[in-house]
Amino acid sequence: MEIKSMTLDTERIKKMLVKLIEVSKRTATSGGKEDYKMNEIFVNPENIVNIREDMKFNTLFQEGQLPWGDLNDHTIFSTLTMNSGGISNTVTVAGSPSQIQEKCFSAQKQLLKG
């Protein structure tokens, strides 16, 4: 009976997390050229302190300096500041601040209905 309870808690936690696409700079290459990568991350919306547009990544993208030619030309990048256990962390993600807010809000709304 207790194992079933733990499984239910794990399912509840999965429903709280929101999948986002993180963008970041890799360590410098030997040629001195900057290289960037994208990764899926799962974020607990309750830990988000603020969301703001990331002007640096937006400029790099508009200038064609990012390697993701398959992204929509109107893609906007945002920086999330998160706080968990008294430690702040920032990540840059694909999506405008309003898109990220909507995605996080709708996830919380579904959790409340479920």
N, C-alpha and C positions, 0 to 999 in steps of 0.2 A: 504494500500500500504506500509506503514512503517513497519508493522508487517512482511510482506514478506521479506523486506530488512534485518530485524534482523535475520530471519531464515536463509537467505543466508549467513550472516556473521558467524553464528554458524556452518554451514556446512563447511565453509572455514577453520575455526579454527580446527574442527575435523580432516580435511585432513592434517593439519600441525603437529598433534601430532603423536608420534611413541610409540607403545606399547612395553614395556620391562618387564622383570621379575626381580624385586628387591629381593635381599637376605639380611637379617639382623639378628642380634642377639636379641632375646627377653630379657626382664629383667631377672635377675638371678632367678632361681627356688630355692625352700627351700632346696633342696638337694645339692646345690652348683654346679650342672651340668649346663653347658651352653646349651641353646636351641636356635635353629635358625628357621626362617620362610621365606616363599617366598610370595610375593604379586605382582599383576600386577600394573604397574605404566604407566602413559602416559606422555611423555616428549616432549617438544618443542625443536627440534634440534637446533634452533637458540640460545638457552640459554646454550648450551654445550660449555664449555671453553676448557676442555681436557678430554681424555679417556686414561686410563692406566691399565695395568694388575694388578689385586689385588692378590699379592703373598700370603697374609695371608689366604684368602678364598681358593685359589688354593691348598695350603698346607693342610688345614683342610679337603678339599674334597678328596685329594689323600690319606690321612691317614685314611679315612673312618669315620671322626668325624662329618660329616654333615649327617643329617637324610634322605637325598634324594637318596636312592639306585636306583631309577628308572631313574636317569639322565644318559646320556651317559658317559662312563668312561673318555672320552676326553674333557669333559666340562671345559671351562675356564671361570673365573670370571673377571670382569673389574670394575674399579671405574670411575664414571663420576663426573666431577666437573662442576657444573652449576652455572650461575650467572643470577639473575633476580632482577631487581630493586635495584642493588647495594649490594645484599645479596648473598653470595656464599653458596652452599649446595653440599655435596657429597653423592652419593649413590653407592652401589655395585650392579651390575646386572649380570645375566647369559649371557655369550657370550664373545668372545675375542674382543680386541679393534678393530680389522679389521672387525669383524662381526657387531659390534655396528655401526661403521662408515658406513659400506655398507647399513645397515638398515636405518640409518638416511639420508644418501645421496640419496638413492632411493626414500624415501618419499618426499624429497624436489624436486627431478627431476619430479616425478609424479605431484606435485603441479604446477610446472612451465608449464607442458604440458597441464594441465586441464584448 
